[in-house]
């Protein structure tokens, strides 16, 4: 899990779940964890006075999230005021649920993403990643998990909102931009648009990085670390880390790259630094 870059994402999910299911119900105000960027948990609160109060309690709340989600899940929490929306509904909604939830407060359905069919290359990558797992059932379930992840990423890339497409175009050129700077360039983009734009461009960079790694392996170990190609690969990997964490180049370190991308990519950055 760590080698493939899933550990950081699972810790992020655990931190959001810890807030939404463990901490938020105990507070006297509506709040919701909306995303994590670079180990910083962003929480939307409906009233400014409560955003201020929660900020005063921040260290205690950080400790509570870590206790529920695990050590290293987050390092900070930032509170912002805004509308608390219902959770999005994935896939087709059964008729009885649609009839019961058709009012103004009903959750917004999202087009079904489970119909995306992974290509042969994606299936081969999933099977290869699962090979080290000795337990047959666990190996099968992990391979299914990887394929679901591939399906969702492909769906998300194809179904970006217009503002997210604009943000992605900017990030391809300048992956180090903060969300604040990016929003000033694409003012119509929502937080979700910016998050999905980052993930979409990171997925493009990931595919290019993997193709470069395969080409280097095919060329032989003696040539894999020579010339500008290795520097370009390192820049690609660091760009992915910046996209997924929202951190500028000067804030990147080995821990952050490993957290965002896993050992598989972080090892190439370390190798280039040692060679340099």
SETI-551466 format. One record per residue: residue number from 1; residue in three letters; y, z, x negated of N, C-alpha, C in turn. Coordinates in steps of 0.02 Angstrom, whole numbers. Example, Ala and Ser with C-alpha at 12.3 -4.5 7.8 and 13.67 -1.06 7.14 Angstrom:
// SETI-551466
num | residu | n_Y | n_Z | n_X | ca_Y | ca_Z | ca_X | c_Y | c_Z | c_X
1 | ala | -284 | 390 | -660 | -225 | 390 | -615 | -165 | 390 | -660
2 | ser | -112 | 354 | -642 | -53 | 357 | -684 | 2 | 394 | -645
//
This chain:
// SETI-551466
num | residu | n_Y | n_Z | n_X | ca_Y | ca_Z | ca_X | c_Y | c_Z | c_X
1 | unk | -60 | 0 | -42 | 0 | 0 | 0 | 63 | 0 | -44
2 | unk | 62 | 40 | -97 | 120 | 44 | -141 | 129 | -22 | -178
3 | unk | 74 | -52 | -201 | 78 | -114 | -240 | 108 | -170 | -198
4 | unk | 94 | -171 | -134 | 117 | -226 | -90 | 185 | -211 | -58
5 | unk | 213 | -152 | -70 | 279 | -138 | -44 | 282 | -109 | 26
6 | unk | 224 | -87 | 52 | 224 | -60 | 120 | 240 | 15 | 122
7 | unk | 230 | 49 | 67 | 239 | 122 | 68 | 311 | 141 | 87
8 | unk | 360 | 107 | 57 | 429 | 123 | 73 | 445 | 109 | 146
9 | unk | 419 | 54 | 172 | 432 | 36 | 242 | 400 | 87 | 290
10 | unk | 340 | 111 | 273 | 307 | 160 | 315 | 344 | 227 | 313
11 | unk | 370 | 245 | 254 | 409 | 307 | 250 | 473 | 301 | 291
12 | unk | 504 | 241 | 291 | 564 | 230 | 331 | 548 | 238 | 405
13 | unk | 492 | 208 | 426 | 471 | 214 | 496 | 457 | 287 | 514
14 | unk | 425 | 323 | 468 | 410 | 394 | 481 | 474 | 435 | 487
15 | unk | 525 | 419 | 447 | 588 | 455 | 451 | 624 | 442 | 517
16 | unk | 624 | 379 | 539 | 655 | 363 | 604 | 619 | 397 | 661
17 | unk | 553 | 396 | 658 | 513 | 429 | 710 | 524 | 505 | 709
18 | unk | 531 | 533 | 649 | 543 | 605 | 644 | 608 | 624 | 679
19 | unk | 659 | 582 | 671 | 722 | 597 | 705 | 716 | 587 | 780
20 | unk | 692 | 529 | 800 | 692 | 511 | 872 | 644 | 552 | 913
21 | unk | 588 | 573 | 883 | 537 | 609 | 922 | 535 | 684 | 906
22 | unk | 559 | 703 | 846 | 554 | 773 | 827 | 619 | 811 | 828
23 | unk | 674 | 778 | 809 | 738 | 812 | 802 | 785 | 799 | 860
24 | unk | 794 | 735 | 879 | 841 | 717 | 932 | 829 | 755 | 997
25 | unk | 765 | 764 | 1020 | 755 | 799 | 1084 | 779 | 872 | 1082
26 | unk | 787 | 901 | 1022 | 808 | 970 | 1018 | 884 | 979 | 1015
27 | unk | 920 | 923 | 1010 | 993 | 926 | 1006 | 1023 | 924 | 1076
28 | unk | 1085 | 946 | 1081 | 1119 | 947 | 1146 | 1160 | 884 | 1157
29 | unk | 1143 | 830 | 1124 | 1178 | 767 | 1133 | 1129 | 710 | 1122
30 | unk | 1146 | 652 | 1150 | 1105 | 593 | 1140 | 1116 | 564 | 1070
31 | unk | 1062 | 550 | 1035 | 1067 | 518 | 969 | 1004 | 477 | 957
32 | unk | 1010 | 428 | 914 | 952 | 387 | 899 | 958 | 360 | 828
33 | unk | 904 | 366 | 789 | 900 | 335 | 723 | 890 | 260 | 733
34 | unk | 933 | 220 | 702 | 931 | 148 | 715 | 904 | 107 | 657
35 | unk | 916 | 128 | 595 | 886 | 94 | 538 | 894 | 136 | 475
36 | unk | 859 | 115 | 422 | 864 | 148 | 357 | 883 | 95 | 306
37 | unk | 931 | 112 | 263 | 953 | 67 | 210 | 958 | 106 | 145
38 | unk | 915 | 88 | 97 | 917 | 123 | 33 | 906 | 198 | 38
39 | unk | 858 | 219 | 80 | 841 | 290 | 90 | 896 | 329 | 126
40 | unk | 944 | 293 | 156 | 995 | 325 | 197 | 978 | 311 | 270
41 | unk | 970 | 364 | 310 | 954 | 358 | 381 | 1019 | 353 | 421
42 | unk | 1026 | 300 | 460 | 1085 | 290 | 502 | 1068 | 310 | 574
43 | unk | 1109 | 355 | 600 | 1098 | 383 | 667 | 1159 | 369 | 711
44 | unk | 1148 | 341 | 769 | 1201 | 330 | 818 | 1205 | 390 | 865
45 | unk | 1266 | 415 | 874 | 1279 | 472 | 918 | 1330 | 450 | 970
46 | unk | 1322 | 474 | 1032 | 1365 | 448 | 1085 | 1436 | 476 | 1085
47 | unk | 1448 | 535 | 1056 | 1514 | 565 | 1057 | 1539 | 581 | 986
48 | unk | 1603 | 564 | 970 | 1630 | 577 | 903 | 1626 | 650 | 883
49 | unk | 1638 | 696 | 930 | 1637 | 767 | 913 | 1569 | 788 | 888
50 | unk | 1515 | 758 | 917 | 1448 | 775 | 895 | 1431 | 742 | 828
51 | unk | 1459 | 684 | 816 | 1449 | 652 | 750 | 1477 | 698 | 696
52 | unk | 1535 | 729 | 711 | 1566 | 775 | 663 | 1523 | 837 | 655
53 | unk | 1499 | 865 | 710 | 1458 | 926 | 707 | 1393 | 914 | 668
54 | unk | 1362 | 858 | 681 | 1299 | 843 | 647 | 1310 | 831 | 573
55 | unk | 1368 | 801 | 556 | 1384 | 792 | 485 | 1389 | 859 | 449
56 | unk | 1417 | 909 | 483 | 1422 | 976 | 454 | 1353 | 1007 | 443
57 | unk | 1304 | 986 | 483 | 1236 | 1013 | 477 | 1190 | 967 | 437
58 | unk | 1219 | 918 | 403 | 1180 | 863 | 375 | 1124 | 885 | 328
59 | unk | 1137 | 930 | 281 | 1085 | 948 | 233 | 1025 | 980 | 267
60 | unk | 1038 | 1022 | 316 | 983 | 1052 | 353 | 942 | 1000 | 391
61 | unk | 977 | 950 | 419 | 943 | 896 | 455 | 903 | 852 | 408
62 | unk | 930 | 839 | 348 | 893 | 801 | 298 | 828 | 836 | 281
63 | unk | 833 | 902 | 271 | 773 | 942 | 255 | 721 | 938 | 311
64 | unk | 745 | 938 | 374 | 698 | 935 | 431 | 663 | 867 | 434
65 | unk | 701 | 812 | 421 | 671 | 746 | 421 | 619 | 741 | 366
66 | unk | 635 | 766 | 306 | 588 | 763 | 251 | 525 | 804 | 266
67 | unk | 535 | 862 | 299 | 477 | 904 | 316 | 430 | 867 | 364
68 | unk | 458 | 826 | 409 | 418 | 789 | 457 | 391 | 723 | 430
69 | unk | 431 | 689 | 390 | 414 | 621 | 367 | 383 | 619 | 298
70 | unk | 395 | 670 | 257 | 367 | 671 | 190 | 421 | 667 | 136
71 | unk | 405 | 694 | 79 | 451 | 696 | 22 | 472 | 625 | 3
72 | unk | 538 | 617 | -9 | 563 | 552 | -31 | 577 | 502 | 25
73 | unk | 568 | 524 | 88 | 579 | 477 | 143 | 652 | 457 | 148
74 | unk | 698 | 505 | 142 | 770 | 490 | 143 | 806 | 534 | 92
75 | unk | 868 | 514 | 76 | 910 | 556 | 33 | 976 | 573 | 68
76 | unk | 990 | 540 | 124 | 1054 | 553 | 157 | 1048 | 531 | 230
77 | unk | 1093 | 557 | 273 | 1099 | 536 | 343 | 1173 | 520 | 356
78 | unk | 1185 | 465 | 389 | 1254 | 448 | 408 | 1256 | 439 | 484
79 | unk | 1305 | 473 | 514 | 1312 | 473 | 587 | 1370 | 428 | 607
80 | unk | 1356 | 387 | 659 | 1407 | 342 | 686 | 1407 | 347 | 761
81 | unk | 1466 | 342 | 791 | 1470 | 345 | 864 | 1457 | 276 | 894
82 | unk | 1427 | 275 | 952 | 1413 | 211 | 984 | 1369 | 221 | 1045
83 | unk | 1353 | 167 | 1079 | 1312 | 170 | 1139 | 1239 | 179 | 1121
84 | unk | 1206 | 225 | 1156 | 1134 | 236 | 1146 | 1097 | 191 | 1194
85 | unk | 1064 | 140 | 1168 | 1028 | 93 | 1210 | 954 | 112 | 1214
86 | unk | 922 | 91 | 1270 | 850 | 102 | 1276 | 813 | 61 | 1224
87 | unk | 753 | 83 | 1208 | 712 | 46 | 1159 | 696 | -23 | 1186
88 | unk | 691 | -72 | 1142 | 675 | -140 | 1161 | 601 | -144 | 1182
89 | unk | 587 | -187 | 1230 | 518 | -197 | 1254 | 489 | -259 | 1222
90 | unk | 433 | -251 | 1187 | 403 | -308 | 1152 | 354 | -344 | 1197
91 | unk | 356 | -411 | 1193 | 306 | -451 | 1227 | 318 | -457 | 1302
92 | unk | 272 | -491 | 1337 | 278 | -499 | 1409 | 272 | -433 | 1446
93 | unk | 313 | -424 | 1498 | 313 | -362 | 1536 | 269 | -371 | 1598
94 | unk | 220 | -326 | 1611 | 179 | -332 | 1671 | 222 | -331 | 1734
95 | unk | 197 | -364 | 1787 | 237 | -372 | 1848 | 259 | -305 | 1877
96 | unk | 214 | -255 | 1877 | 231 | -190 | 1907 | 286 | -155 | 1867
97 | unk | 284 | -163 | 1800 | 337 | -133 | 1759 | 403 | -169 | 1769
98 | unk | 400 | -236 | 1775 | 460 | -275 | 1785 | 494 | -255 | 1851
99 | unk | 454 | -243 | 1903 | 482 | -224 | 1967 | 513 | -155 | 1964
100 | unk | 481 | -109 | 1926 | 506 | -41 | 1922 | 566 | -35 | 1876
101 | unk | 572 | -81 | 1828 | 625 | -76 | 1779 | 672 | -135 | 1780
102 | unk | 694 | -155 | 1837 | 737 | -214 | 1843 | 810 | -197 | 1853
103 | unk | 828 | -132 | 1850 | 897 | -112 | 1860 | 941 | -124 | 1800
104 | unk | 1001 | -98 | 1804 | 1050 | -109 | 1750 | 1029 | -74 | 1686
105 | unk | 991 | -20 | 1692 | 971 | 18 | 1632 | 904 | -3 | 1604
106 | unk | 876 | -56 | 1630 | 809 | -78 | 1607 | 812 | -102 | 1535
107 | unk | 759 | -90 | 1498 | 756 | -112 | 1429 | 755 | -189 | 1426
108 | unk | 784 | -216 | 1374 | 788 | -288 | 1366 | 722 | -314 | 1337
109 | unk | 687 | -361 | 1372 | 626 | -387 | 1344 | 639 | -436 | 1287
110 | unk | 594 | -439 | 1240 | 599 | -484 | 1183 | 543 | -535 | 1188
111 | unk | 556 | -599 | 1174 | 502 | -649 | 1177 | 442 | -627 | 1136
112 | unk | 383 | -639 | 1164 | 321 | -616 | 1133 | 312 | -647 | 1063
113 | unk | 301 | -604 | 1012 | 294 | -628 | 944 | 221 | -632 | 922
114 | unk | 175 | -606 | 965 | 105 | -604 | 945 | 71 | -672 | 950
115 | unk | 107 | -722 | 977 | 78 | -789 | 980 | 86 | -829 | 916
116 | unk | 123 | -802 | 868 | 133 | -836 | 804 | 66 | -839 | 767
117 | unk | 49 | -896 | 741 | -16 | -905 | 707 | -5 | -908 | 632
118 | unk | -31 | -859 | 593 | -23 | -862 | 520 | -58 | -923 | 491
119 | unk | -29 | -954 | 440 | -60 | -1012 | 410 | -116 | -991 | 362
120 | unk | -150 | -1040 | 334 | -208 | -1026 | 291 | -188 | -986 | 230
121 | unk | -129 | -1000 | 202 | -106 | -965 | 142 | -94 | -891 | 158
122 | unk | -64 | -877 | 216 | -52 | -808 | 236 | -118 | -770 | 246
123 | unk | -166 | -803 | 276 | -231 | -771 | 286 | -266 | -756 | 219
124 | unk | -258 | -803 | 172 | -288 | -793 | 106 | -256 | -734 | 70
125 | unk | -189 | -728 | 76 | -154 | -672 | 44 | -176 | -606 | 74
126 | unk | -184 | -604 | 140 | -205 | -543 | 174 | -275 | -523 | 152
127 | unk | -320 | -572 | 148 | -389 | -558 | 128 | -391 | -534 | 55
128 | unk | -351 | -566 | 12 | -351 | -547 | -59 | -323 | -476 | -69
129 | unk | -271 | -459 | -30 | -241 | -392 | -36 | -290 | -338 | -13
130 | unk | -334 | -354 | 34 | -380 | -305 | 61 | -444 | -296 | 19
131 | unk | -456 | -340 | -29 | -518 | -339 | -69 | -531 | -272 | -103
132 | unk | -480 | -238 | -133 | -495 | -175 | -167 | -519 | -118 | -122
133 | unk | -513 | -125 | -56 | -533 | -71 | -10 | -609 | -75 | 0
134 | unk | -644 | -23 | -17 | -718 | -24 | -16 | -746 | -14 | 55
135 | unk | -711 | 25 | 96 | -735 | 39 | 164 | -726 | -23 | 207
136 | unk | -780 | -48 | 237 | -778 | -110 | 276 | -729 | -107 | 334
137 | unk | -732 | -53 | 373 | -689 | -47 | 432 | -615 | -42 | 412
138 | unk | -601 | -1 | 361 | -533 | 7 | 337 | -506 | -58 | 309
139 | unk | -549 | -95 | 273 | -528 | -159 | 245 | -510 | -208 | 301
140 | unk | -551 | -210 | 353 | -538 | -255 | 410 | -473 | -237 | 445
141 | unk | -461 | -172 | 455 | -401 | -151 | 490 | -339 | -164 | 448
142 | unk | -345 | -154 | 382 | -287 | -167 | 339 | -270 | -241 | 338
143 | unk | -321 | -284 | 337 | -309 | -356 | 339 | -275 | -376 | 405
144 | unk | -296 | -346 | 460 | -264 | -359 | 524 | -191 | -336 | 524
145 | unk | -179 | -278 | 493 | -111 | -252 | 488 | -66 | -300 | 449
146 | unk | -92 | -326 | 394 | -53 | -373 | 354 | -37 | -437 | 393
147 | unk | -85 | -462 | 431 | -74 | -522 | 470 | -23 | -511 | 526
148 | unk | -25 | -452 | 557 | 25 | -436 | 607 | 95 | -434 | 576
149 | unk | 100 | -406 | 517 | 164 | -404 | 482 | 189 | -474 | 467
150 | unk | 145 | -518 | 445 | 163 | -587 | 431 | 185 | -623 | 495
151 | unk | 150 | -611 | 550 | 168 | -641 | 614 | 238 | -620 | 635
152 | unk | 252 | -554 | 630 | 317 | -530 | 652 | 373 | -559 | 608
153 | unk | 363 | -560 | 543 | 414 | -587 | 498 | 428 | -661 | 513
154 | unk | 376 | -699 | 526 | 385 | -770 | 543 | 423 | -777 | 608
155 | unk | 405 | -736 | 658 | 439 | -739 | 723 | 513 | -720 | 715
156 | unk | 527 | -666 | 678 | 595 | -642 | 670 | 638 | -695 | 635
157 | unk | 608 | -730 | 586 | 645 | -781 | 550 | 663 | -839 | 595
158 | unk | 619 | -855 | 642 | 631 | -913 | 686 | 677 | -896 | 744
159 | unk | 686 | -832 | 759 | 723 | -812 | 819 | 785 | -771 | 802
160 | unk | 820 | -789 | 749 | 882 | -755 | 731 | 937 | -776 | 779
161 | unk | 979 | -728 | 799 | 1038 | -743 | 838 | 1087 | -782 | 793
162 | unk | 1135 | -816 | 825 | 1181 | -859 | 787 | 1219 | -819 | 734
163 | unk | 1242 | -758 | 752 | 1278 | -717 | 704 | 1233 | -697 | 646
164 | unk | 1168 | -685 | 660 | 1121 | -668 | 606 | 1110 | -728 | 561
165 | unk | 1109 | -789 | 589 | 1102 | -850 | 548 | 1162 | -856 | 501
166 | unk | 1222 | -842 | 527 | 1282 | -845 | 485 | 1279 | -794 | 429
167 | unk | 1257 | -732 | 447 | 1252 | -680 | 396 | 1200 | -698 | 344
168 | unk | 1145 | -728 | 365 | 1093 | -748 | 317 | 1119 | -801 | 269
169 | unk | 1160 | -847 | 293 | 1189 | -898 | 249 | 1232 | -866 | 195
170 | unk | 1269 | -814 | 212 | 1310 | -778 | 164 | 1266 | -742 | 113
171 | unk | 1214 | -708 | 138 | 1171 | -667 | 95 | 1131 | -709 | 46
172 | unk | 1116 | -771 | 63 | 1080 | -814 | 16 | 1122 | -826 | -47
173 | unk | 1187 | -827 | -38 | 1232 | -838 | -95 | 1252 | -772 | -129
174 | unk | 1260 | -719 | -88 | 1284 | -655 | -114 | 1243 | -598 | -86
175 | unk | 1182 | -590 | -111 | 1137 | -538 | -83 | 1160 | -467 | -96
176 | unk | 1208 | -457 | -140 | 1231 | -390 | -157 | 1283 | -362 | -109
177 | unk | 1306 | -402 | -61 | 1359 | -379 | -16 | 1337 | -320 | 27
178 | unk | 1382 | -273 | 37 | 1368 | -217 | 82 | 1373 | -240 | 154
179 | unk | 1347 | -200 | 200 | 1352 | -217 | 271 | 1425 | -220 | 293
180 | unk | 1466 | -175 | 266 | 1536 | -174 | 285 | 1571 | -240 | 265
181 | unk | 1558 | -262 | 203 | 1587 | -325 | 180 | 1559 | -383 | 220
182 | unk | 1494 | -382 | 232 | 1462 | -436 | 270 | 1490 | -440 | 341
183 | unk | 1501 | -383 | 371 | 1528 | -382 | 439 | 1599 | -409 | 442
184 | unk | 1637 | -398 | 388 | 1705 | -426 | 386 | 1704 | -502 | 383
185 | unk | 1650 | -531 | 356 | 1643 | -603 | 351 | 1613 | -632 | 415
186 | unk | 1571 | -593 | 449 | 1539 | -615 | 511 | 1552 | -560 | 563
187 | unk | 1613 | -556 | 590 | 1632 | -499 | 634 | 1593 | -495 | 698
188 | unk | 1561 | -549 | 721 | 1522 | -547 | 783 | 1452 | -519 | 773
189 | unk | 1431 | -509 | 711 | 1363 | -485 | 698 | 1356 | -411 | 714
190 | unk | 1302 | -394 | 748 | 1286 | -324 | 762 | 1247 | -294 | 703
191 | unk | 1236 | -229 | 705 | 1196 | -197 | 652 | 1126 | -227 | 649
192 | unk | 1097 | -242 | 709 | 1031 | -272 | 711 | 1032 | -343 | 681
193 | unk | 1086 | -381 | 694 | 1092 | -448 | 665 | 1092 | -444 | 589
194 | unk | 1130 | -396 | 561 | 1135 | -390 | 489 | 1068 | -369 | 459
195 | unk | 1034 | -323 | 493 | 969 | -300 | 468 | 918 | -357 | 467
196 | unk | 915 | -396 | 522 | 868 | -451 | 526 | 886 | -507 | 478
197 | unk | 951 | -518 | 467 | 972 | -569 | 419 | 948 | -550 | 349
198 | unk | 955 | -486 | 331 | 932 | -463 | 266 | 856 | -473 | 259
199 | unk | 819 | -455 | 310 | 747 | -461 | 307 | 725 | -534 | 302
200 | unk | 761 | -578 | 339 | 743 | -649 | 338 | 755 | -680 | 269
201 | unk | 812 | -665 | 238 | 826 | -693 | 172 | 780 | -662 | 120
202 | unk | 766 | -597 | 126 | 719 | -564 | 80 | 650 | -597 | 85
203 | unk | 629 | -616 | 145 | 564 | -650 | 154 | 564 | -718 | 118
204 | unk | 620 | -754 | 123 | 625 | -818 | 87 | 620 | -808 | 12
205 | unk | 657 | -758 | -13 | 655 | -744 | -85 | 585 | -721 | -107
206 | unk | 552 | -683 | -62 | 485 | -658 | -78 | 436 | -717 | -87
207 | unk | 440 | -766 | -43 | 396 | -824 | -48 | 410 | -863 | -112
208 | unk | 474 | -870 | -129 | 491 | -906 | -191 | 467 | -867 | -251
209 | unk | 475 | -801 | -250 | 453 | -760 | -307 | 377 | -765 | -315
210 | unk | 340 | -763 | -260 | 267 | -768 | -264 | 246 | -836 | -292
211 | unk | 281 | -889 | -271 | 263 | -955 | -297 | 276 | -959 | -371
212 | unk | 330 | -928 | -395 | 345 | -928 | -467 | 293 | -888 | -506
213 | unk | 271 | -831 | -476 | 220 | -790 | -509 | 155 | -829 | -514
214 | unk | 135 | -863 | -461 | 74 | -904 | -462 | 79 | -960 | -513
215 | unk | 138 | -991 | -518 | 147 | -1045 | -566 | 143 | -1018 | -637
216 | unk | 172 | -958 | -649 | 169 | -928 | -715 | 97 | -909 | -733
217 | unk | 60 | -882 | -685 | -10 | -864 | -697 | -51 | -927 | -713
218 | unk | -37 | -981 | -677 | -74 | -1043 | -689 | -58 | -1072 | -757
219 | unk | 4 | -1061 | -781 | 24 | -1087 | -846 | -7 | -1047 | -903
220 | unk | -30 | -987 | -888 | -62 | -946 | -940 | -18 | -888 | -961
221 | unk | -48 | -834 | -980 | -12 | -773 | -998 | 37 | -784 | -1055
222 | unk | 22 | -829 | -1101 | 65 | -840 | -1158 | 133 | -869 | -1139
223 | unk | 135 | -905 | -1082 | 197 | -935 | -1061 | 230 | -898 | -1003
224 | unk | 194 | -849 | -974 | 218 | -818 | -913 | 283 | -780 | -922
225 | unk | 295 | -754 | -983 | 353 | -712 | -993 | 404 | -745 | -1039
226 | unk | 401 | -810 | -1047 | 446 | -844 | -1093 | 500 | -881 | -1054
227 | unk | 558 | -890 | -1089 | 610 | -933 | -1062 | 648 | -904 | -1004
228 | unk | 691 | -947 | -976 | 736 | -924 | -923 | 699 | -914 | -857
229 | unk | 638 | -941 | -850 | 602 | -933 | -787 | 588 | -860 | -771
230 | unk | 574 | -820 | -823 | 561 | -749 | -811 | 625 | -712 | -790
231 | unk | 681 | -733 | -819 | 745 | -703 | -800 | 761 | -720 | -728
232 | unk | 748 | -783 | -709 | 760 | -803 | -639 | 715 | -764 | -591
233 | unk | 653 | -752 | -611 | 608 | -713 | -569 | 634 | -642 | -561
234 | unk | 657 | -613 | -615 | 685 | -545 | -611 | 745 | -544 | -564
235 | unk | 789 | -593 | -568 | 848 | -596 | -525 | 827 | -603 | -451
236 | unk | 775 | -642 | -439 | 749 | -649 | -371 | 725 | -582 | -344
237 | unk | 687 | -546 | -384 | 659 | -482 | -364 | 715 | -432 | -352
238 | unk | 764 | -429 | -397 | 820 | -383 | -389 | 861 | -401 | -327
239 | unk | 868 | -467 | -313 | 903 | -488 | -253 | 868 | -464 | -190
240 | unk | 801 | -467 | -190 | 762 | -441 | -134 | 776 | -366 | -124
241 | unk | 776 | -329 | -179 | 788 | -257 | -174 | 857 | -242 | -147
242 | unk | 907 | -280 | -170 | 975 | -271 | -145 | 980 | -286 | -70
243 | unk | 946 | -339 | -49 | 946 | -358 | 21 | 916 | -304 | 66
244 | unk | 860 | -276 | 44 | 823 | -229 | 86 | 852 | -159 | 84
245 | unk | 888 | -142 | 30 | 916 | -74 | 25 | 991 | -72 | 36
246 | unk | 1025 | -130 | 31 | 1097 | -131 | 38 | 1134 | -102 | -21
247 | unk | 1099 | -94 | -78 | 1130 | -65 | -137 | 1156 | -120 | -184
248 | unk | 1212 | -107 | -219 | 1239 | -156 | -268 | 1197 | -156 | -331
249 | unk | 1206 | -206 | -374 | 1165 | -212 | -435 | 1166 | -149 | -478
250 | unk | 1225 | -118 | -484 | 1230 | -60 | -529 | 1192 | 1 | -503
251 | unk | 1172 | 1 | -439 | 1135 | 57 | -412 | 1060 | 47 | -414
252 | unk | 1038 | -13 | -433 | 966 | -26 | -434 | 934 | 9 | -493
253 | unk | 876 | 39 | -481 | 836 | 67 | -535 | 762 | 57 | -517
254 | unk | 719 | 78 | -561 | 647 | 65 | -551 | 621 | 97 | -487
255 | unk | 644 | 158 | -472 | 621 | 193 | -412 | 641 | 155 | -349
256 | unk | 703 | 130 | -348 | 727 | 96 | -288 | 692 | 29 | -278
257 | unk | 680 | -7 | -333 | 644 | -71 | -328 | 573 | -60 | -304
258 | unk | 540 | -8 | -332 | 472 | 7 | -311 | 470 | 29 | -238
259 | unk | 519 | 69 | -217 | 522 | 92 | -148 | 529 | 34 | -99
260 | unk | 572 | -15 | -117 | 587 | -70 | -72 | 533 | -124 | -73
261 | unk | 503 | -137 | -132 | 461 | -196 | -140 | 389 | -181 | -161
262 | unk | 378 | -121 | -187 | 311 | -105 | -210 | 300 | -119 | -283
263 | unk | 245 | -94 | -309 | 230 | -99 | -380 | 218 | -172 | -401
264 | unk | 194 | -213 | -355 | 179 | -283 | -371 | 239 | -319 | -401
265 | unk | 298 | -309 | -371 | 359 | -342 | -395 | 395 | -299 | -447
266 | unk | 394 | -233 | -439 | 430 | -190 | -485 | 404 | -197 | -556
267 | unk | 339 | -210 | -564 | 310 | -217 | -631 | 339 | -277 | -668
268 | unk | 358 | -330 | -633 | 387 | -388 | -665 | 457 | -373 | -691
269 | unk | 495 | -332 | -655 | 561 | -311 | -678 | 555 | -270 | -741
270 | unk | 508 | -222 | -742 | 498 | -180 | -801 | 476 | -221 | -861
271 | unk | 432 | -269 | -848 | 407 | -311 | -903 | 463 | -351 | -935
272 | unk | 508 | -377 | -894 | 564 | -416 | -920 | 611 | -372 | -961
273 | unk | 623 | -310 | -936 | 666 | -264 | -973 | 636 | -247 | -1041
274 | unk | 570 | -235 | -1042 | 537 | -219 | -1106 | 539 | -278 | -1154
275 | unk | 530 | -339 | -1126 | 532 | -398 | -1168 | 601 | -410 | -1197
276 | unk | 654 | -393 | -1156 | 722 | -401 | -1178 | 741 | -352 | -1232
//
